[in-house]
């Protein structure tokens, strides 16, 4: 539990307050709205032990229910607004080199990572441009992944990947929008990207074509 324990933060309120809350801290360079490390609030956490059929201890983990409140997640280049989780019941454990992290019902089908409703995104290229959040199109989801196995990028979804390095990798869906304001003259531009994913890690970012279909960048002058 040594590596897992570094991902947890226990909040014990004063007498008469709410019940204690356990926060999962994915780490890397993920930051929340307060400027502190991004955290996932877990209600009713239960510590678990995993055994094989011979009753040999395989590992330890935590089972609980995710807080359903929307939350912003930031890296140096992007911001993502996460909505309610697709399934609030989560499980986190380490089995050797593997990190079991995801919705308990999905993990039985070897589907890992937490899926959230994607509410909005913002890409910050820097310089004279100031990014504004743009609502995500339709029923779009984002997957937050920790450790191994890597769930990979699902069609039409955003991937937020933390693998132990100092910088998280964030990959936007193949269709997304970016609203930018040039603060020197207040020029407002709206960009639409089709068949192009934004692949960012730390301060580095690049556009990657999703498939062999034509890729397109459309600029609107609102």
C-alpha positions as CSV (number, residue, x, y, z in Angstrom):
1,X,0.0,0.0,0.0
2,X,3.0,2.3,0.0
3,X,2.4,3.7,-3.5
4,X,-1.4,3.8,-3.1
5,X,-1.1,5.7,0.2
6,X,0.7,8.5,-1.5
7,X,-2.5,9.0,-3.7
8,X,-4.8,9.4,-0.7
9,X,-5.7,12.4,1.5
10,X,-8.1,11.9,4.4
11,X,-10.2,14.8,5.6
12,X,-11.6,14.5,9.1
13,X,-14.0,17.4,10.0
14,X,-14.4,19.0,13.3
15,X,-17.0,17.8,15.8
16,X,-20.5,18.1,14.4
17,X,-19.3,18.4,10.8
18,X,-19.8,16.0,7.8
19,X,-18.5,12.5,7.7
20,X,-14.8,12.0,6.8
21,X,-14.0,12.1,3.1
22,X,-11.2,10.3,1.3
23,X,-9.6,12.1,-1.7
24,X,-7.8,10.3,-4.5
25,X,-4.9,12.4,-5.8
26,X,-4.0,11.2,-9.3
27,X,-0.8,13.4,-9.1
28,X,1.4,14.4,-12.0
29,X,0.7,18.1,-13.0
30,X,-3.1,17.9,-12.6
31,X,-4.5,20.9,-10.8
32,X,-8.0,21.8,-9.6
33,X,-9.8,25.1,-9.4
34,X,-8.2,26.0,-6.1
35,X,-4.7,25.8,-7.6
36,X,-4.0,22.7,-5.5
37,X,-3.5,19.1,-6.7
38,X,-6.6,17.8,-8.5
39,X,-8.5,15.4,-6.2
40,X,-11.5,13.0,-6.6
41,X,-13.7,13.0,-3.5
42,X,-14.7,9.4,-2.4
43,X,-17.6,8.9,-0.1
44,X,-18.0,5.9,2.2
45,X,-14.5,4.5,1.5
46,X,-13.9,0.9,2.4
47,X,-10.4,-0.7,2.6
48,X,-10.3,-4.1,0.9
49,X,-8.0,-7.1,0.6
50,X,-7.8,-9.2,-2.5
51,X,-7.2,-13.0,-2.3
52,X,-6.9,-15.7,-5.0
53,X,-8.7,-19.0,-4.9
54,X,-6.0,-20.4,-2.6
55,X,-6.7,-17.6,-0.1
56,X,-3.3,-16.0,-0.9
57,X,-3.2,-12.3,-0.4
58,X,-2.8,-10.5,-3.8
59,X,-3.1,-6.9,-2.8
60,X,-5.1,-4.2,-1.0
61,X,-7.3,-1.5,-2.3
62,X,-10.1,1.0,-1.7
63,X,-13.8,0.7,-2.7
64,X,-16.1,3.8,-2.5
65,X,-18.5,6.2,-4.3
66,X,-17.4,9.2,-6.3
67,X,-18.5,12.7,-5.5
68,X,-20.9,13.6,-8.4
69,X,-20.2,17.4,-8.3
70,X,-18.7,18.8,-11.6
71,X,-15.0,19.7,-11.3
72,X,-12.4,21.4,-13.4
73,X,-9.0,19.8,-14.2
74,X,-6.1,21.8,-15.5
75,X,-2.6,21.2,-16.9
76,X,-0.2,23.8,-18.3
77,X,-1.9,23.6,-21.8
78,X,-5.5,22.5,-21.3
79,X,-8.5,22.7,-19.1
80,X,-11.3,20.0,-18.9
81,X,-14.6,20.3,-17.1
82,X,-15.7,16.9,-15.8
83,X,-19.4,16.2,-15.0
84,X,-20.9,13.3,-13.2
85,X,-19.2,9.9,-13.4
86,X,-20.7,7.3,-15.7
87,X,-20.8,4.9,-12.7
88,X,-20.1,6.3,-9.2
89,X,-18.9,3.1,-7.7
90,X,-15.1,2.9,-8.0
91,X,-12.2,0.6,-7.0
92,X,-8.5,1.3,-6.7
93,X,-5.9,-1.3,-6.0
94,X,-2.4,-2.4,-6.9
95,X,-1.6,-6.0,-7.9
96,X,2.1,-6.2,-8.6
97,X,2.8,-3.9,-11.6
98,X,-0.9,-3.4,-12.3
99,X,-3.0,-0.6,-11.0
100,X,-6.7,-1.6,-10.9
101,X,-8.5,1.7,-11.2
102,X,-12.0,2.2,-12.5
103,X,-15.7,1.4,-12.2
104,X,-16.2,-1.9,-10.4
105,X,-18.9,-3.1,-12.8
106,X,-16.7,-2.3,-15.9
107,X,-13.5,-3.8,-14.5
108,X,-15.2,-7.3,-14.6
109,X,-15.1,-6.8,-18.4
110,X,-11.5,-5.6,-18.4
111,X,-12.5,-2.0,-19.0
112,X,-10.3,0.3,-16.8
113,X,-10.3,4.0,-16.0
114,X,-13.0,6.3,-14.7
115,X,-15.4,7.7,-17.2
116,X,-17.0,11.1,-16.7
117,X,-19.4,13.2,-18.7
118,X,-17.3,15.8,-20.6
119,X,-18.9,19.2,-20.1
120,X,-16.4,21.6,-21.6
121,X,-12.8,22.0,-22.8
122,X,-10.3,24.8,-23.2
123,X,-6.9,24.8,-25.0
124,X,-4.3,27.4,-24.0
125,X,-1.7,28.0,-26.7
126,X,-0.1,30.8,-24.8
127,X,1.3,34.0,-26.1
128,X,-1.2,36.8,-26.8
129,X,-4.2,34.4,-26.8
130,X,-6.5,33.8,-23.9
131,X,-8.6,30.6,-24.0
132,X,-12.3,30.4,-23.1
133,X,-14.1,27.2,-22.3
134,X,-16.3,25.7,-25.0
135,X,-19.1,23.2,-24.3
136,X,-18.4,19.7,-25.4
137,X,-20.6,18.5,-28.3
138,X,-23.4,16.0,-27.5
139,X,-23.0,13.0,-25.1
140,X,-19.2,13.1,-24.8
141,X,-17.1,11.3,-22.1
142,X,-13.6,11.6,-20.7
143,X,-11.6,8.7,-19.3
144,X,-9.2,9.3,-16.4
145,X,-6.6,6.5,-16.3
146,X,-4.0,5.7,-13.6
147,X,-1.1,3.3,-14.0
148,X,-1.4,0.0,-15.9
149,X,-3.2,-1.3,-17.8
150,X,-3.6,1.6,-20.3
151,X,-7.2,1.7,-21.5
152,X,-6.2,3.5,-24.7
153,X,-8.1,6.2,-26.5
154,X,-11.7,5.4,-27.1
155,X,-13.5,6.6,-30.2
156,X,-14.9,10.1,-29.7
157,X,-13.6,10.4,-26.1
158,X,-11.1,12.4,-24.2
159,X,-8.2,10.5,-22.4
160,X,-6.5,11.9,-19.2
161,X,-3.6,9.5,-18.6
162,X,-1.4,9.4,-15.5
163,X,1.4,6.8,-15.7
164,X,3.8,7.8,-12.9
165,X,5.6,10.5,-14.9
166,X,5.7,14.2,-13.8
167,X,3.3,15.3,-16.5
168,X,-0.2,13.9,-17.3
169,X,-1.1,13.2,-21.0
170,X,-4.4,14.6,-22.2
171,X,-5.9,13.7,-25.6
172,X,-8.9,15.6,-26.8
173,X,-11.7,14.0,-28.9
174,X,-11.3,14.1,-32.7
175,X,-13.9,16.9,-33.0
176,X,-13.6,19.8,-30.7
177,X,-13.8,23.6,-30.5
178,X,-11.5,26.3,-29.2
179,X,-12.5,29.9,-28.4
180,X,-9.6,32.3,-28.3
181,X,-9.3,36.1,-27.5
182,X,-6.2,38.0,-28.5
183,X,-5.9,40.4,-25.5
184,X,-3.9,43.0,-27.4
185,X,-6.8,44.0,-29.6
186,X,-9.7,41.8,-28.3
187,X,-10.0,39.9,-31.5
188,X,-12.3,36.9,-31.0
189,X,-11.8,33.7,-33.0
190,X,-13.7,30.4,-32.8
191,X,-11.9,27.3,-34.1
192,X,-13.4,24.0,-35.0
193,X,-11.2,20.9,-35.4
194,X,-12.4,17.9,-37.3
195,X,-10.6,14.5,-37.3
196,X,-7.8,16.1,-35.3
197,X,-7.0,15.2,-31.7
198,X,-5.1,17.6,-29.5
199,X,-2.4,15.5,-27.8
200,X,-0.8,17.4,-24.9
201,X,1.7,16.6,-22.2
202,X,3.0,19.3,-19.9
203,X,3.8,22.4,-22.0
204,X,4.0,20.4,-25.2
205,X,1.0,19.9,-27.5
206,X,0.4,18.7,-31.1
207,X,-2.5,17.9,-33.4
208,X,-2.8,14.3,-34.5
209,X,-5.1,13.0,-37.3
210,X,-7.6,10.5,-36.0
211,X,-7.9,8.4,-39.2
212,X,-7.3,8.6,-42.9
213,X,-10.4,10.8,-43.5
214,X,-9.8,14.5,-44.3
215,X,-8.8,16.6,-41.4
216,X,-10.1,20.2,-41.2
217,X,-9.6,23.4,-39.2
218,X,-12.4,25.9,-39.5
219,X,-12.1,29.5,-38.2
220,X,-15.2,31.5,-37.4
221,X,-15.3,35.3,-36.7
222,X,-18.2,35.6,-34.2
